[in-house]
Amino acid sequence: MRMKRGKTAPDVRIDLHGKTSAEGRAALVSFLFGAHREGHRTVLVITGKGRERNDAGPIPQRPGILRQQLPQWVSSAPLDQIVLQCTEAHPRHGGSGAFYVYLARRR
């Protein structure tokens, strides 16, 4: 609860800015398994808020694709084995452009 109020800092962080969806997912999986292996419990994942695009192309693009996909990634295999919860970060840690990911204890 202290984390959600911005009173304590996460153990480690990863910044996914500028990555494609595939690059971001691969980096996240690798990083979270490494953090879990090292015994970290709280991770700050910075996705960014996404950009508003003015191009009215034939295929509409949603802003913040990493931000939208992160909750799905951590709740599906293989990350569902080590992730307990994922919540939006406090404004001090990035607000809606970042998430706290809580990892299970190492066995």
N, C-alpha and C positions, 0 to 999 in steps of 0.2 A: 504494500500500500504506500510506503514511503517513496518508492520509485515512481508510482503514478502521480504523486504530488510534486515530483521534481526535487525531493529532499536528498536522495542518494543517487550516485552515478552508477551506470551499468558497468559490468566487469570489462567488457570489450565491445568494439563497434566495427561495423562494416558499412562502407558507403558504396551504393550501387548506382550512383549518378552516372549517366552517360552510357550505361550498358544496355544492350538489347535484352529482350525477354529471355532468350536462351542463355546468353552470357550471364545475366543476373541470376538465373536459377542455378546454373552450374557453380557460380562463385558462392552463392548462399549455402548450397548443400555442403560444399567442401569446407567452408568457413564454420558452419554450425557443428559439423561433426568434429572438426578440430577443436573448437571451443569446448564441446562436451567432453572430449577425450582429455583435455587439460583441466577439467573440473569446474569450468565457469558455469554460472547459473543464469545470469542475465546478460542479454546481448541487445545492443541498440543497432537496429537495421535502418539505415537511411536510404529511402527510396526516392525522395524528392516528391514534389507535388504535381509535377508534370507541367507542360507548357500549353497555353491556349494557342491553337493554330488558327490562322486566318485563311488558310487555303481551303477553299470549298471544292475539293477534288471529288472524283466520282465515288471514292470509298471514304466514308466518314471515319475519323480517327479519334479515339477517346484519349483525353489527356491523362497522364499518370498511369500508364499501363503496369509498371512495376508495383506501384502502390496498390492497384486493384488486384494484382495476382498474388502478392505475398501471402495473404491469409489462406489462400487455396494451396499454395506450395507447402506451407508448414503443417497443414492439416492432412496432407496426403503422403503416401510412401515416397521416399524412405524417411522423411523428416518426422512423420507422425510417431516414430519410435522414440525420439528424444525430446520433442517439443511438447511442453505442457500447455502453454497459452501464448497468445499473441494479442497485444493491445496497442492502441495508438499512444504515441509518446506525449509526454508533457511538453508544453510550448518551450520550456527551457532546453529540451533535448531535441527539438525539431517539430513538435506538434503533429499536424496531419501529414507531414512529409517524412515521418519516421515511426518506427514501431519498436516496442519492447518485445523481445522473444524470450520466454522463460523456459529454461532447459531442465530436464529431469536430472536427478542425481546420478552420478556414475555408479555402476554396480561392481 
